[in-house]
Amino acid sequence: MGFLQSKRALVMGVASNRSIAWGIAQAIHRQGGELAFTYQEERLAERVRKLAAAVDSQRVLPCNVAQDESITSVFEQLAASWDTLDVVVHAIAYAPREALEGDFSQVSREAFHIAHDISSFSLTAVSRHAATLMANGGSIVTLTYLGAERVVPNYNVMGLAKASLEANVRYLAADLGAKNIRVNGISAGPIKTLAAAGIPEFRSFLEHARNTSPLKRNVDIHEVGNAAAFLCSELASGITGEILYVDAGYSTIGMST
């Protein structure tokens, strides 16, 4: 019996079988959890449905986190079939491509707003609704990156959005803790996903992390998935408001040798 047996989890942000969110969903499934998924665009719907079926789920719902009514609809539909919700995985981030290259000082007001709205505020909005279904407490996990606290070439405005997201984790943890709802983030090392493909020269991120990290390798979606499953479970019942690094130790290095 897995340590998430009979727990109900909503996973937001699966785009393909290379998504970190998919690695997390697989780990939750292995540990006995029951899953529901969201997708952003109709072009992703069939792909997400096929992945959901692979982990015995038929609950696949559209959700555009830029629209309040879309978020509300997801949780209304979940409430119609699930009387409680135990876990939310928030794996959602976006910035316009042009904001991820060139000089950071040239970022537009619109791109700045979009990056923060989709990548950070969406966690607040989702958590607000999720809390109404977490009558027995629960766990909310989001994904961040080291660019939130250190300058990473071409990460630009997304670094600021992730810094906002990490502060969001702490404030939500304080706000929801009295309801026994824990909120944590995972700062994963660079992984080749569809989202990462939008960052110029991303291959150099992978190479540098591999060569510099103590383990001398990159991490994968399954390692992040296992860490997330732990945070979603009662094994992590005393952990909230934290950022867990799953990056082969890269974040601990001050100067490579």
C-alpha positions as a Markdown table, in Angstrom:
| # | Residue | x | y | z |
|---|---|---|---|---|
| 1 | Met | 0.0 | 0.0 | 0.0 |
| 2 | Gly | 1.4 | 3.4 | -1.0 |
| 3 | Phe | 1.8 | 6.4 | 1.3 |
| 4 | Leu | -0.8 | 8.3 | -0.8 |
| 5 | Gln | -3.4 | 5.5 | -0.8 |
| 6 | Ser | -6.9 | 6.9 | -1.2 |
| 7 | Lys | -5.7 | 10.5 | -1.5 |
| 8 | Arg | -7.2 | 12.7 | -4.2 |
| 9 | Ala | -4.9 | 14.9 | -6.2 |
| 10 | Leu | -5.4 | 17.5 | -8.8 |
| 11 | Val | -2.4 | 18.0 | -11.1 |
| 12 | Met | -2.3 | 21.2 | -13.1 |
| 13 | Gly | 0.3 | 21.8 | -15.8 |
| 14 | Val | 0.8 | 18.5 | -17.7 |
| 15 | Ala | 1.7 | 19.3 | -21.3 |
| 16 | Ser | 3.5 | 16.1 | -22.4 |
| 17 | Asn | 5.1 | 13.0 | -21.1 |
| 18 | Arg | 8.3 | 15.1 | -20.5 |
| 19 | Ser | 6.5 | 17.5 | -18.2 |
| 20 | Ile | 7.7 | 17.7 | -14.6 |
| 21 | Ala | 4.0 | 17.6 | -13.7 |
| 22 | Trp | 3.7 | 14.2 | -15.4 |
| 23 | Gly | 6.6 | 12.9 | -13.3 |
| 24 | Ile | 4.7 | 14.0 | -10.2 |
| 25 | Ala | 1.4 | 12.5 | -11.4 |
| 26 | Gln | 3.2 | 9.2 | -12.0 |
| 27 | Ala | 4.7 | 9.2 | -8.5 |
| 28 | Ile | 1.4 | 10.0 | -6.9 |
| 29 | His | -0.2 | 7.2 | -8.9 |
| 30 | Arg | 2.5 | 4.7 | -7.8 |
| 31 | Gln | 1.8 | 5.6 | -4.2 |
| 32 | Gly | -1.9 | 4.9 | -4.5 |
| 33 | Gly | -3.3 | 8.4 | -5.2 |
| 34 | Glu | -6.4 | 9.1 | -7.3 |
| 35 | Leu | -5.8 | 11.8 | -9.9 |
| 36 | Ala | -7.5 | 14.5 | -11.8 |
| 37 | Phe | -5.9 | 16.8 | -14.4 |
| 38 | Thr | -6.3 | 20.1 | -16.1 |
| 39 | Tyr | -5.2 | 21.3 | -19.5 |
| 40 | Gln | -4.9 | 24.9 | -20.7 |
| 41 | Glu | -5.7 | 24.7 | -24.4 |
| 42 | Glu | -7.9 | 22.5 | -26.5 |
| 43 | Arg | -4.9 | 21.4 | -28.6 |
| 44 | Leu | -3.5 | 19.7 | -25.5 |
| 45 | Ala | -6.8 | 18.1 | -24.4 |
| 46 | Glu | -6.4 | 14.7 | -26.2 |
| 47 | Arg | -2.8 | 14.4 | -25.2 |
| 48 | Val | -3.6 | 15.0 | -21.5 |
| 49 | Arg | -6.5 | 12.6 | -21.7 |
| 50 | Lys | -4.3 | 9.8 | -23.0 |
| 51 | Leu | -1.7 | 10.4 | -20.2 |
| 52 | Ala | -4.5 | 10.5 | -17.6 |
| 53 | Ala | -5.8 | 7.2 | -18.8 |
| 54 | Ala | -2.3 | 5.7 | -18.3 |
| 55 | Val | -2.7 | 6.5 | -14.6 |
| 56 | Asp | -6.3 | 5.3 | -14.4 |
| 57 | Ser | -7.9 | 8.8 | -14.5 |
| 58 | Gln | -10.9 | 10.0 | -16.5 |
| 59 | Arg | -11.1 | 13.4 | -14.8 |
| 60 | Val | -9.6 | 15.8 | -17.3 |
| 61 | Leu | -10.8 | 19.4 | -17.1 |
| 62 | Pro | -10.0 | 22.6 | -19.1 |
| 63 | Cys | -8.6 | 25.4 | -17.1 |
| 64 | Asn | -7.2 | 28.8 | -18.1 |
| 65 | Val | -5.7 | 30.3 | -15.0 |
| 66 | Ala | -5.8 | 33.8 | -16.5 |
| 67 | Gln | -9.6 | 33.6 | -16.1 |
| 68 | Asp | -11.2 | 33.5 | -12.7 |
| 69 | Glu | -14.3 | 31.8 | -14.0 |
| 70 | Ser | -12.3 | 29.0 | -15.5 |
| 71 | Ile | -10.6 | 28.2 | -12.1 |
| 72 | Thr | -14.0 | 28.4 | -10.4 |
| 73 | Ser | -15.4 | 25.9 | -12.9 |
| 74 | Val | -12.7 | 23.3 | -12.3 |
| 75 | Phe | -13.3 | 23.2 | -8.6 |
| 76 | Glu | -17.1 | 23.2 | -9.0 |
| 77 | Gln | -16.7 | 20.2 | -11.3 |
| 78 | Leu | -14.4 | 18.4 | -8.9 |
| 79 | Ala | -16.8 | 19.0 | -6.0 |
| 80 | Ala | -19.5 | 17.3 | -8.0 |
| 81 | Ser | -17.7 | 14.0 | -7.9 |
| 82 | Trp | -15.2 | 14.4 | -5.0 |
| 83 | Asp | -16.4 | 15.4 | -1.6 |
| 84 | Thr | -12.8 | 16.2 | -0.5 |
| 85 | Leu | -9.5 | 17.1 | -2.1 |
| 86 | Asp | -6.2 | 16.2 | -0.6 |
| 87 | Val | -3.5 | 17.5 | -3.0 |
| 88 | Val | -3.0 | 20.2 | -5.6 |
| 89 | Val | 0.1 | 20.2 | -7.8 |
| 90 | His | 0.6 | 23.7 | -9.4 |
| 91 | Ala | 3.0 | 23.3 | -12.3 |
| 92 | Ile | 2.1 | 26.4 | -14.2 |
| 93 | Ala | 4.3 | 29.2 | -15.5 |
| 94 | Tyr | 4.5 | 31.4 | -18.5 |
| 95 | Ala | 6.2 | 34.5 | -19.9 |
| 96 | Pro | 6.1 | 35.8 | -23.5 |
| 97 | Arg | 9.0 | 34.4 | -25.4 |
| 98 | Glu | 10.4 | 37.9 | -26.2 |
| 99 | Ala | 10.7 | 38.5 | -22.4 |
| 100 | Leu | 13.1 | 35.6 | -22.1 |
| 101 | Glu | 15.8 | 37.0 | -24.3 |
| 102 | Gly | 17.8 | 40.2 | -24.7 |
| 103 | Asp | 18.3 | 42.8 | -22.0 |
| 104 | Phe | 16.1 | 42.4 | -18.9 |
| 105 | Ser | 15.7 | 46.2 | -18.5 |
| 106 | Gln | 13.7 | 46.2 | -21.8 |
| 107 | Val | 10.9 | 44.0 | -20.6 |
| 108 | Ser | 7.5 | 45.4 | -21.4 |
| 109 | Arg | 4.9 | 46.2 | -18.7 |
| 110 | Glu | 2.5 | 43.7 | -20.4 |
| 111 | Ala | 5.1 | 40.9 | -20.3 |
| 112 | Phe | 5.9 | 41.6 | -16.7 |
| 113 | His | 2.2 | 41.5 | -15.8 |
| 114 | Ile | 1.6 | 38.3 | -17.7 |
| 115 | Ala | 4.5 | 36.5 | -16.2 |
| 116 | His | 3.5 | 37.3 | -12.6 |
| 117 | Asp | -0.2 | 36.7 | -13.3 |
| 118 | Ile | 0.2 | 33.2 | -14.8 |
| 119 | Ser | 3.2 | 32.1 | -12.8 |
| 120 | Ser | 2.5 | 33.5 | -9.3 |
| 121 | Phe | -1.0 | 34.8 | -8.8 |
| 122 | Ser | -2.5 | 31.7 | -10.3 |
| 123 | Leu | -1.2 | 29.8 | -7.2 |
| 124 | Thr | -3.1 | 32.2 | -4.9 |
| 125 | Ala | -6.3 | 31.8 | -7.0 |
| 126 | Val | -6.1 | 28.0 | -7.2 |
| 127 | Ser | -5.2 | 27.6 | -3.5 |
| 128 | Arg | -8.2 | 29.8 | -2.5 |
| 129 | His | -10.6 | 27.4 | -4.2 |
| 130 | Ala | -8.7 | 24.2 | -3.3 |
| 131 | Ala | -9.0 | 25.1 | 0.4 |
| 132 | Thr | -12.8 | 25.0 | 0.3 |
| 133 | Leu | -12.5 | 21.2 | -0.6 |
| 134 | Met | -9.7 | 20.4 | 1.8 |
| 135 | Ala | -11.9 | 19.8 | 4.8 |
| 136 | Asn | -9.4 | 17.3 | 6.3 |
| 137 | Gly | -6.4 | 19.4 | 5.5 |
| 138 | Gly | -4.2 | 18.9 | 2.5 |
| 139 | Ser | -1.0 | 19.7 | 0.6 |
| 140 | Ile | -0.3 | 22.2 | -2.2 |
| 141 | Val | 2.9 | 21.9 | -4.1 |
| 142 | Thr | 4.3 | 24.3 | -6.8 |
| 143 | Leu | 7.4 | 24.3 | -9.0 |
| 144 | Thr | 10.0 | 27.0 | -8.9 |
| 145 | Tyr | 13.6 | 27.4 | -10.1 |
| 146 | Leu | 16.9 | 28.8 | -8.8 |
| 147 | Gly | 16.5 | 31.9 | -11.1 |
| 148 | Ala | 14.1 | 33.2 | -8.4 |
| 149 | Glu | 17.1 | 34.0 | -6.2 |
| 150 | Arg | 20.1 | 34.2 | -8.6 |
| 151 | Val | 20.6 | 35.7 | -12.0 |
| 152 | Val | 20.3 | 33.1 | -14.7 |
| 153 | Pro | 21.0 | 34.2 | -18.3 |
| 154 | Asn | 17.9 | 34.6 | -20.4 |
| 155 | Tyr | 15.6 | 33.7 | -17.5 |
| 156 | Asn | 14.9 | 37.4 | -17.2 |
| 157 | Val | 11.3 | 38.3 | -16.1 |
| 158 | Met | 10.6 | 34.7 | -15.2 |
| 159 | Gly | 13.2 | 35.0 | -12.4 |
| 160 | Leu | 11.1 | 37.8 | -10.8 |
| 161 | Ala | 7.9 | 35.8 | -11.3 |
| 162 | Lys | 9.4 | 32.8 | -9.6 |
| 163 | Ala | 10.6 | 35.0 | -6.7 |
| 164 | Ser | 7.0 | 36.2 | -6.3 |
| 165 | Leu | 5.9 | 32.6 | -6.4 |
| 166 | Glu | 8.3 | 31.6 | -3.6 |
| 167 | Ala | 7.0 | 34.5 | -1.4 |
| 168 | Asn | 3.5 | 33.3 | -2.3 |
| 169 | Val | 4.3 | 29.9 | -0.9 |
| 170 | Arg | 5.3 | 31.4 | 2.4 |
| 171 | Tyr | 2.3 | 33.7 | 2.7 |
| 172 | Leu | -0.2 | 31.0 | 1.7 |
| 173 | Ala | 1.5 | 28.6 | 4.2 |
| 174 | Ala | 0.9 | 31.1 | 7.0 |
| 175 | Asp | -2.6 | 31.8 | 5.8 |
| 176 | Leu | -3.8 | 28.2 | 5.4 |
| 177 | Gly | -1.8 | 26.5 | 8.1 |
| 178 | Ala | -4.6 | 26.8 | 10.7 |
| 179 | Lys | -6.7 | 24.6 | 8.3 |
| 180 | Asn | -4.0 | 22.0 | 8.2 |
| 181 | Ile | -3.2 | 22.8 | 4.6 |
| 182 | Arg | 0.5 | 22.8 | 3.8 |
| 183 | Val | 2.0 | 24.8 | 1.0 |
| 184 | Asn | 5.5 | 24.1 | -0.4 |
| 185 | Gly | 7.6 | 24.5 | -3.5 |
| 186 | Ile | 10.2 | 22.4 | -5.3 |
| 187 | Ser | 13.1 | 24.1 | -7.0 |
| 188 | Ala | 14.1 | 21.6 | -9.6 |
| 189 | Gly | 17.3 | 21.6 | -11.6 |
| 190 | Pro | 17.0 | 22.3 | -15.4 |
| 191 | Ile | 15.1 | 19.5 | -17.2 |
| 192 | Lys | 14.4 | 19.3 | -20.9 |
| 193 | Thr | 10.6 | 20.0 | -21.1 |
| 194 | Leu | 8.4 | 21.8 | -23.6 |
| 195 | Ala | 8.4 | 24.9 | -21.3 |
| 196 | Ala | 12.2 | 24.9 | -21.1 |
| 197 | Ala | 12.4 | 24.8 | -24.8 |
| 198 | Gly | 11.3 | 28.4 | -24.8 |
| 199 | Ile | 14.4 | 29.6 | -23.0 |
| 200 | Pro | 17.2 | 30.6 | -25.4 |
| 201 | Glu | 20.4 | 28.5 | -25.0 |
| 202 | Phe | 18.7 | 26.1 | -22.6 |
| 203 | Arg | 21.1 | 23.3 | -23.5 |
| 204 | Ser | 23.9 | 25.3 | -21.9 |
| 205 | Phe | 21.8 | 25.3 | -18.6 |
| 206 | Leu | 21.8 | 21.5 | -18.7 |
| 207 | Glu | 25.5 | 21.2 | -19.5 |
| 208 | His | 26.5 | 23.7 | -16.8 |
| 209 | Ala | 24.3 | 22.1 | -14.1 |
| 210 | Arg | 25.6 | 18.7 | -15.0 |
| 211 | Asn | 29.3 | 19.7 | -14.9 |
| 212 | Thr | 28.9 | 21.8 | -11.7 |
| 213 | Ser | 26.5 | 19.9 | -9.4 |
| 214 | Pro | 28.0 | 17.6 | -6.7 |
| 215 | Leu | 26.3 | 14.6 | -8.3 |
| 216 | Lys | 27.8 | 15.5 | -11.8 |
| 217 | Arg | 24.5 | 14.9 | -13.5 |
| 218 | Asn | 21.1 | 16.4 | -14.2 |
| 219 | Val | 17.9 | 15.4 | -12.4 |
| 220 | Asp | 14.8 | 14.0 | -14.2 |
| 221 | Ile | 11.1 | 14.3 | -13.8 |
| 222 | His | 10.9 | 11.1 | -11.8 |
| 223 | Glu | 13.2 | 12.4 | -9.1 |
| 224 | Val | 11.2 | 15.6 | -8.9 |
| 225 | Gly | 8.0 | 13.5 | -8.9 |
| 226 | Asn | 9.2 | 11.4 | -5.9 |
| 227 | Ala | 10.1 | 14.5 | -3.9 |
| 228 | Ala | 6.7 | 16.0 | -4.7 |
| 229 | Ala | 4.9 | 12.8 | -3.7 |
| 230 | Phe | 6.7 | 13.0 | -0.3 |
| 231 | Leu | 5.6 | 16.6 | 0.2 |
| 232 | Cys | 2.0 | 15.7 | -0.7 |
| 233 | Ser | 2.0 | 12.9 | 1.9 |
| 234 | Glu | 1.7 | 12.6 | 5.7 |
| 235 | Leu | 5.4 | 11.8 | 5.7 |
| 236 | Ala | 5.9 | 15.5 | 5.3 |
| 237 | Ser | 3.2 | 16.5 | 7.8 |
| 238 | Gly | 5.5 | 19.0 | 9.6 |
| 239 | Ile | 6.8 | 20.7 | 6.5 |
| 240 | Thr | 5.2 | 23.9 | 5.1 |
| 241 | Gly | 6.3 | 27.2 | 3.6 |
| 242 | Glu | 9.5 | 25.6 | 2.4 |
| 243 | Ile | 11.4 | 25.4 | -0.9 |
| 244 | Leu | 12.9 | 21.9 | -1.5 |
| 245 | Tyr | 15.8 | 21.8 | -3.9 |
| 246 | Val | 15.9 | 18.8 | -6.2 |
| 247 | Asp | 18.8 | 19.7 | -8.4 |
| 248 | Ala | 21.6 | 17.2 | -7.8 |
| 249 | Gly | 23.0 | 19.7 | -5.3 |
| 250 | Tyr | 23.7 | 22.5 | -7.8 |
| 251 | Ser | 22.2 | 25.2 | -5.5 |
| 252 | Thr | 24.8 | 24.4 | -2.8 |
| 253 | Ile | 27.8 | 25.3 | -4.9 |
| 254 | Gly | 29.4 | 28.7 | -4.6 |
| 255 | Met | 32.3 | 28.2 | -7.0 |
| 256 | Ser | 32.9 | 25.3 | -9.3 |
| 257 | Thr | 36.3 | 23.5 | -9.2 |
